[in-house]
Amino acid sequence: MKALIEVQKKLIPDLLTVMQTRYSLLHSVNLHQPIGRRGLAESSNLTERQVRSELDFLYEQGLLEITSKGMLITEQGKTVLEQMTQFISEITGLSVLENQIKETLKVENVVVVPGNSDDADWVKQEMGKACVSYLKKILKPNATIAVTGGTTMASVASVMTPMEKGESFLFVPARGGIGEKVENQANTIAAQMSRKAQGNYRLLYVPDPLSEISYHNLIQEPSIIEILQLIRNADVVLHGIGDALTMAERRKTPDDTRMKLQENEAVSEAFGYYFDQQGNVVHKVRTVGLQLEDLESIEFVITVAGGKSKAKAIKSYFKHGTSNLLITDEAAAKQILRDASL
């Protein structure tokens, strides 16, 4: 395929530009449908005239449907979109980025989606779709999936689709809630994933973080012991990576602890552990749920994190953390490589 792409670039350079433009428009309609021409022009940085011309072509090919509410993608359009994804990845250099990130972070598998999730929510949704696609390949009947909280995991939940019929899957929160928006809490995300995947779920009703006394009292409760057993025996873990100081803010961390994090140059957070740039643990929050050491016995650990602002955090986590797959975006991947070259 690479040889064919290089020939096309030389013989018909405009062809690749047109293909990317039409792919991008199909992609935008699929994400935001129903959507009008003006909305597409604003999201694509094309003029309304350019958008109108391309949409007319896509409509004539039977890839779009035009309604009074706006444009919708047809089933044929969805098929073409899926078929073009790998090709677009090749011509935009994403497959090269994936291999470079594999080498840099020493991770088994990497998926890079276009864009920067700092700037556009749809990029998080694309990371979510990549996660769901991978899940469908690896899930075995009666598997248990543990999920953490956060906006990225919420995006994964928003694009979850039904799993194989006749197979039972259990979704559980990987840890307690941290007092953030309810839609971003692990309990909510596990329940939403379960509903969309047509599986089952169990919830963990404990706050995060906890005092030492509260922690030891809670983990002796029979109902907590039962759900913790399910969480620690999960077959798959889905988790994000947080920026250290942002997570400290969300947890309403005391000033002395925040100062400790700043003095120790903490850059990332996952599972209640704060890491510095070398991947050393500089602080640990007392939480009920998955601990970092529990990941060693999990068959599949999937990390989903993107955005240029998260590059240092991602690199920091992978100095210490365990993961079979990193799903990230183009902006984060390029920044990781820039930082690595310094």
C-alpha positions as CSV (number, residue, x, y, z in Angstrom):
1,M,0.0,0.0,0.0
2,K,2.8,2.4,0.8
3,A,4.3,2.1,-2.7
4,L,0.9,2.8,-4.2
5,I,0.4,5.8,-2.0
6,E,3.8,7.2,-3.1
7,V,3.0,6.7,-6.8
8,Q,-0.3,8.5,-6.3
9,K,1.4,11.4,-4.5
10,K,3.6,11.9,-7.5
11,L,1.2,11.3,-10.4
12,I,-2.1,12.7,-8.9
13,P,-1.2,14.8,-5.8
14,D,-4.6,16.5,-5.8
15,L,-6.4,13.1,-5.6
16,L,-5.1,12.5,-2.1
17,T,-6.1,16.0,-1.0
18,V,-9.6,15.5,-2.3
19,M,-9.9,12.1,-0.7
20,Q,-8.8,13.5,2.7
21,T,-11.3,16.3,2.4
22,R,-14.2,14.0,1.5
23,Y,-13.2,11.5,4.2
24,S,-13.1,14.4,6.7
25,L,-16.6,15.6,5.7
26,L,-18.1,12.1,5.9
27,H,-16.5,11.7,9.2
28,S,-17.9,15.0,10.5
29,V,-21.4,14.1,9.3
30,N,-21.2,10.7,10.9
31,L,-20.3,12.3,14.3
32,H,-22.6,15.3,14.3
33,Q,-25.6,14.2,12.2
34,P,-28.0,15.8,11.4
35,I,-25.8,18.7,10.5
36,G,-26.1,21.6,8.1
37,R,-23.6,23.0,5.5
38,R,-22.7,26.0,7.7
39,G,-21.9,23.7,10.7
40,L,-19.7,21.6,8.4
41,A,-17.9,24.6,7.0
42,E,-17.1,25.9,10.5
43,S,-15.8,22.5,11.7
44,S,-13.8,21.8,8.5
45,N,-12.2,25.2,7.8
46,L,-13.6,25.1,4.3
47,T,-15.7,27.7,2.6
48,E,-19.5,27.0,2.3
49,R,-19.0,26.9,-1.4
50,Q,-16.3,24.2,-1.2
51,V,-18.5,22.3,1.3
52,R,-21.5,22.5,-1.0
53,S,-19.6,21.2,-3.9
54,E,-18.2,18.2,-2.0
55,L,-21.5,17.4,-0.4
56,D,-23.2,17.4,-3.7
57,F,-20.7,14.8,-4.9
58,L,-21.1,12.6,-1.8
59,Y,-24.9,12.8,-2.1
60,E,-24.8,11.8,-5.8
61,Q,-22.6,8.8,-4.8
62,G,-25.3,7.7,-2.3
63,L,-23.1,8.3,0.7
64,L,-25.2,11.1,2.3
65,E,-28.9,11.8,2.7
66,I,-30.2,15.3,2.8
67,T,-33.1,16.0,5.1
68,S,-34.9,19.2,6.4
69,K,-33.0,18.8,9.7
70,G,-29.6,18.5,8.0
71,M,-27.4,15.8,6.4
72,L,-27.2,12.2,7.5
73,I,-24.7,9.5,6.5
74,T,-26.2,6.5,4.7
75,E,-25.3,2.8,5.4
76,Q,-23.2,2.9,2.3
77,G,-21.5,6.0,3.5
78,K,-20.6,4.3,6.8
79,T,-19.1,1.3,4.9
80,V,-17.0,3.6,2.8
81,L,-15.9,5.5,5.9
82,E,-14.7,2.3,7.6
83,Q,-13.0,1.1,4.5
84,M,-11.1,4.4,4.1
85,T,-9.9,4.6,7.7
86,Q,-6.8,2.4,7.2
87,F,-5.9,4.1,3.9
88,I,-6.2,7.6,5.5
89,S,-4.0,6.4,8.4
90,E,-1.3,5.5,5.9
91,I,-1.4,8.7,3.9
92,T,-1.4,10.9,7.0
93,G,1.5,9.0,8.5
94,L,-0.4,7.8,11.6
95,S,0.9,4.2,11.1
96,V,4.4,5.6,11.2
97,L,3.6,7.5,14.4
98,E,2.2,4.3,16.0
99,N,5.4,2.4,15.4
100,Q,7.5,5.3,16.7
101,I,5.4,5.5,19.9
102,K,5.7,1.7,20.4
103,E,9.5,2.1,20.4
104,T,9.6,5.2,22.5
105,L,7.2,4.0,25.2
106,K,8.0,0.3,25.0
107,V,4.3,-0.6,24.7
108,E,3.0,-3.7,22.9
109,N,0.3,-2.0,20.8
110,V,-0.5,1.6,19.9
111,V,-3.4,3.2,18.1
112,V,-3.2,6.8,17.1
113,V,-6.3,8.7,15.9
114,P,-6.1,12.0,14.0
115,G,-6.5,15.4,15.8
116,N,-6.0,16.9,19.2
117,S,-8.5,16.0,21.9
118,D,-7.6,19.2,23.8
119,D,-9.3,21.1,21.0
120,A,-12.1,18.8,19.8
121,D,-14.4,16.4,21.7
122,W,-14.9,14.3,18.5
123,V,-11.2,13.2,18.8
124,K,-12.0,11.6,22.2
125,Q,-14.9,9.9,20.6
126,E,-12.6,8.5,17.9
127,M,-10.3,7.2,20.7
128,G,-13.4,5.7,22.2
129,K,-14.3,3.9,19.0
130,A,-10.8,2.5,18.7
131,C,-11.2,1.2,22.2
132,V,-14.6,-0.4,21.6
133,S,-13.3,-2.0,18.4
134,Y,-10.3,-3.6,20.3
135,L,-12.6,-4.8,23.1
136,K,-14.8,-6.7,20.6
137,K,-11.7,-8.5,19.3
138,I,-10.4,-9.6,22.7
139,L,-13.5,-10.1,25.0
140,K,-14.3,-13.7,25.9
141,P,-17.7,-14.9,27.1
142,N,-18.5,-13.9,30.7
143,A,-15.6,-11.4,30.9
144,T,-15.4,-8.7,33.5
145,I,-14.3,-5.2,32.5
146,A,-13.2,-2.7,35.1
147,V,-13.3,1.0,34.1
148,T,-11.9,4.1,35.7
149,G,-13.6,7.5,35.7
150,G,-12.8,10.7,33.8
151,T,-13.9,12.5,30.6
152,T,-11.9,10.2,28.3
153,M,-13.6,7.1,29.7
154,A,-16.9,8.9,29.5
155,S,-16.3,9.4,25.8
156,V,-15.5,5.6,25.4
157,A,-18.9,4.9,27.1
158,S,-20.7,7.3,24.8
159,V,-19.7,5.3,21.7
160,M,-20.0,1.8,23.2
161,T,-22.1,-0.5,21.0
162,P,-23.7,-3.9,21.7
163,M,-21.3,-6.8,22.1
164,E,-21.9,-10.4,20.8
165,K,-25.4,-11.6,21.4
166,G,-25.7,-14.5,23.8
167,E,-22.5,-13.6,25.6
168,S,-22.6,-12.1,29.1
169,F,-20.2,-9.3,30.1
170,L,-19.9,-7.6,33.5
171,F,-18.8,-4.0,33.8
172,V,-17.5,-2.8,37.2
173,P,-15.9,0.5,38.4
174,A,-12.2,0.2,39.0
175,R,-12.4,2.5,42.0
176,G,-14.6,4.8,44.0
177,G,-15.8,8.2,43.0
178,I,-13.7,11.4,43.5
179,G,-16.5,13.9,43.9
180,E,-16.5,15.1,40.3
181,K,-19.4,15.4,37.9
182,V,-21.5,12.3,38.2
183,E,-21.3,11.6,34.4
184,N,-17.5,11.3,34.8
185,Q,-17.5,9.0,37.8
186,A,-16.5,5.3,37.3
187,N,-19.8,4.0,38.6
188,T,-21.8,6.0,36.0
189,I,-19.4,5.1,33.2
190,A,-19.6,1.4,34.1
191,A,-23.4,1.5,34.1
192,Q,-23.5,3.3,30.8
193,M,-21.1,1.0,29.1
194,S,-23.1,-2.0,30.4
195,R,-26.4,-0.6,29.1
196,K,-25.0,0.1,25.6
197,A,-23.1,-3.1,25.4
198,Q,-26.2,-5.0,26.6
199,G,-24.2,-6.5,29.5
200,N,-24.5,-6.4,33.3
201,Y,-22.9,-4.2,35.9
202,R,-22.1,-3.8,39.6
203,L,-21.3,-0.6,41.5
204,L,-18.9,0.5,44.2
205,Y,-20.4,3.0,46.6
206,V,-17.3,4.4,48.3
207,P,-15.7,7.9,48.1
208,D,-12.1,8.5,46.9
209,P,-9.8,9.4,48.6
210,L,-10.4,7.9,52.1
211,S,-8.9,8.4,55.5
212,E,-6.9,5.5,57.0
213,I,-9.7,4.6,59.5
214,S,-12.5,4.8,56.9
215,Y,-10.5,2.7,54.5
216,H,-9.9,-0.2,57.0
217,N,-13.5,-0.1,58.1
218,L,-14.9,-0.2,54.6
219,I,-12.8,-3.0,53.2
220,Q,-14.2,-5.2,56.0
221,E,-17.8,-4.8,54.8
222,P,-19.1,-8.0,53.1
223,S,-20.6,-6.1,50.2
224,I,-17.4,-4.2,49.5
225,I,-15.3,-7.4,49.8
226,E,-17.5,-9.0,47.1
227,I,-17.2,-6.1,44.6
228,L,-13.5,-5.7,45.2
229,Q,-13.1,-9.4,44.4
230,L,-14.8,-8.9,41.1
231,I,-12.7,-5.8,40.3
232,R,-9.3,-7.4,41.1
233,N,-10.2,-10.5,39.1
234,A,-11.3,-8.4,36.1
235,D,-10.2,-9.7,32.6
236,V,-9.9,-6.3,31.1
237,V,-9.1,-2.9,32.6
238,L,-9.9,0.4,30.8
239,H,-8.3,3.5,32.2
240,G,-7.2,7.0,31.5
241,I,-4.1,9.0,32.6
242,G,-4.6,12.3,34.4
243,D,-2.4,15.4,34.7
244,A,-1.1,15.3,38.2
245,L,-2.0,18.8,39.4
246,T,-5.4,18.7,37.6
247,M,-6.3,15.5,39.4
248,A,-5.1,17.0,42.7
249,E,-7.5,19.9,42.1
250,R,-10.4,17.5,41.3
251,R,-9.7,15.5,44.5
252,K,-9.7,18.7,46.6
253,T,-6.2,17.8,47.8
254,P,-4.9,19.6,50.9
255,D,-2.4,22.4,50.2
256,D,0.5,20.6,51.8
257,T,0.0,17.6,49.6
258,R,-0.2,19.8,46.5
259,M,3.0,21.5,47.5
260,K,4.6,18.0,47.8
261,L,3.4,17.1,44.3
262,Q,4.9,20.3,42.9
263,E,8.2,19.9,44.8
264,N,8.5,16.4,43.5
265,E,7.5,17.5,40.0
266,A,4.6,15.1,39.7
267,V,3.3,15.1,36.1
268,S,0.8,12.2,35.9
269,E,-1.8,10.3,37.9
270,A,-3.4,6.8,37.5
271,F,-5.2,4.6,40.0
272,G,-4.5,7.1,42.8
273,Y,-0.7,7.0,42.1
274,Y,1.2,10.2,41.2
275,F,4.3,9.9,39.1
276,D,7.2,12.2,38.2
277,Q,8.7,12.4,34.7
278,Q,10.9,9.4,35.4
279,G,7.9,7.3,36.4
280,N,8.7,7.2,40.1
281,V,5.7,7.2,42.5
282,V,5.9,10.5,44.5
283,H,2.5,10.2,46.2
284,K,-0.2,7.6,46.7
285,V,-3.9,8.3,47.6
286,R,-5.7,5.8,49.8
287,T,-8.4,4.4,47.6
288,V,-10.7,1.4,47.5
289,G,-10.4,-0.4,44.2
290,L,-7.7,-1.4,41.8
291,Q,-4.1,-0.8,42.8
292,L,-1.2,-0.5,40.5
293,E,0.2,-3.9,41.5
294,D,-3.1,-5.5,40.6
295,L,-2.5,-4.8,36.9
296,E,0.2,-7.4,36.7
297,S,-2.4,-10.2,36.9
298,I,-4.9,-8.6,34.5
299,E,-5.0,-10.2,31.0
300,F,-5.7,-7.0,29.1
301,V,-4.9,-3.4,30.3
302,I,-6.1,-0.7,27.8
303,T,-4.9,2.9,28.3
304,V,-6.8,5.7,26.6
305,A,-5.3,9.2,26.8
306,G,-4.8,12.0,24.4
307,G,-4.3,15.7,23.8
308,K,-1.0,17.6,23.4
309,S,-1.3,18.7,27.1
310,K,-1.2,15.0,28.2
311,A,2.0,14.1,26.4
312,K,4.3,14.4,29.5
313,A,1.7,12.5,31.6
314,I,1.5,9.7,29.1
315,K,5.2,9.3,28.9
316,S,5.6,9.4,32.6
317,Y,3.0,6.7,33.3
318,F,4.5,4.3,30.8
319,K,7.9,4.5,32.6
320,H,6.2,2.5,35.4
321,G,2.7,1.5,34.4
322,T,1.5,-1.7,32.8
323,S,-0.5,-1.7,29.6
324,N,-1.1,-3.9,26.5
325,L,-2.5,-1.1,24.4
326,L,-2.2,2.7,24.3
327,I,-4.9,4.6,22.4
328,T,-4.0,8.2,21.9
329,D,-4.3,11.0,19.4
330,E,-2.0,12.6,16.8
331,A,-1.2,15.7,18.9
332,A,-0.1,13.7,22.0
333,A,1.9,11.3,19.9
334,K,3.9,14.0,18.1
335,Q,4.5,15.9,21.3
336,I,5.8,12.7,23.0
337,L,8.3,12.2,20.1
338,R,9.4,15.8,20.3
339,D,10.0,15.6,24.0
340,A,11.9,12.3,23.5
341,S,14.2,13.9,21.0
342,L,15.3,16.7,23.4
